[in-house]
Amino acid sequence: MEDINKTEDLKECSSGKTKERTEKEYRDLINRLSRIEGQVRGVKRMVEQDVYCTDILVQVSAINAALNSFNKVLLTEHLRTCVAEDIRAGKEETIDELVAALQKLMK
């Protein structure tokens, strides 16, 4: 897995919780994010090269679709693992946490 400073990254997380992911899940998420990162860099180059506005907007739309797809994959895995496990363990507060997260996603 990628070498990261987890202590520094956790400072940015509001919950302070962590989640161990399978190697496959980790690779899938990282690959998706890397593609999105490349798309964003491409849009930046387009702006720097004075590409026509609608051409940039089409690419930004593709980035939004890719981010939405990433969110769907992450949310699905969260529901199947974290949420399901917490509910089985009687941690009802997880439902409130999920509702709050969904409200933020749907702004």
C-alpha positions in Angstrom: 0.0 0.0 0.0 0.9 3.6 -0.5 3.3 5.0 2.1 1.4 7.8 3.8 1.6 9.6 7.1 -1.6 8.3 8.7 -1.3 10.6 11.7 -1.2 13.7 9.5 -4.1 12.4 7.3 -6.3 11.7 10.4 -6.0 15.3 11.4 -8.1 16.2 8.3 -10.8 13.6 9.2 -13.7 14.8 11.2 -14.5 11.5 12.8 -11.0 10.4 13.6 -12.0 6.8 12.7 -10.1 4.5 10.4 -11.1 1.7 8.1 -8.9 -1.2 7.0 -9.6 -2.0 3.3 -8.9 -5.1 1.3 -6.0 -4.8 -1.1 -8.5 -5.0 -4.0 -10.7 -2.2 -2.5 -7.7 -0.1 -1.8 -6.3 -0.5 -5.4 -9.7 0.2 -6.9 -10.2 3.4 -4.9 -6.7 4.6 -5.5 -6.9 3.9 -9.3 -10.2 5.8 -9.6 -8.7 8.8 -7.7 -5.6 8.7 -9.8 -7.7 8.9 -13.0 -9.7 11.8 -11.5 -6.5 13.5 -10.6 -5.2 13.2 -14.1 -8.5 14.6 -15.5 -8.2 17.6 -13.2 -4.6 18.2 -14.3 -5.9 18.0 -17.9 -8.5 20.6 -17.3 -5.9 22.8 -15.7 -3.7 22.5 -18.9 -6.8 23.3 -20.9 -7.3 26.6 -19.0 -3.6 27.4 -19.3 -3.8 26.8 -23.1 -6.9 29.0 -23.5 -9.1 26.1 -24.6 -12.7 27.1 -25.5 -15.0 27.2 -22.5 -17.5 24.6 -23.5 -14.7 22.1 -24.2 -13.5 22.6 -20.6 -17.1 22.3 -19.3 -17.4 18.9 -21.0 -14.3 17.7 -19.2 -15.4 19.1 -15.9 -18.7 17.3 -16.3 -16.7 14.1 -16.8 -14.8 14.8 -13.6 -18.0 15.2 -11.7 -19.3 11.9 -13.1 -16.1 10.2 -12.1 -16.4 11.6 -8.5 -20.0 10.5 -8.3 -19.0 7.0 -9.4 -16.2 7.0 -6.7 -18.8 8.1 -4.1 -21.1 5.3 -5.1 -18.4 2.7 -4.8 -17.2 4.0 -1.5 -20.7 4.4 -0.1 -21.7 0.9 -1.1 -18.6 -0.6 0.6 -19.3 1.5 3.7 -22.8 0.2 3.9 -21.8 -3.4 3.4 -19.0 -3.3 6.0 -18.9 -0.4 8.5 -22.6 0.3 8.8 -23.7 -3.4 8.8 -21.1 -4.3 11.4 -22.1 -1.4 13.6 -25.8 -2.1 13.4 -25.1 -5.8 14.3 -23.1 -4.6 17.2 -26.0 -2.4 18.4 -24.3 0.9 17.6 -27.4 2.8 16.5 -25.5 6.1 16.3 -24.1 4.8 13.0 -27.5 5.5 11.4 -27.3 9.2 12.4 -23.7 9.3 11.1 -24.8 7.8 7.8 -27.8 10.2 7.5 -25.4 13.2 8.1 -23.0 11.9 5.5 -25.8 11.5 2.9 -27.1 15.0 3.6 -23.6 16.4 2.9 -23.3 14.3 -0.3 -26.7 15.5 -1.6 -26.1 19.3 -1.2 
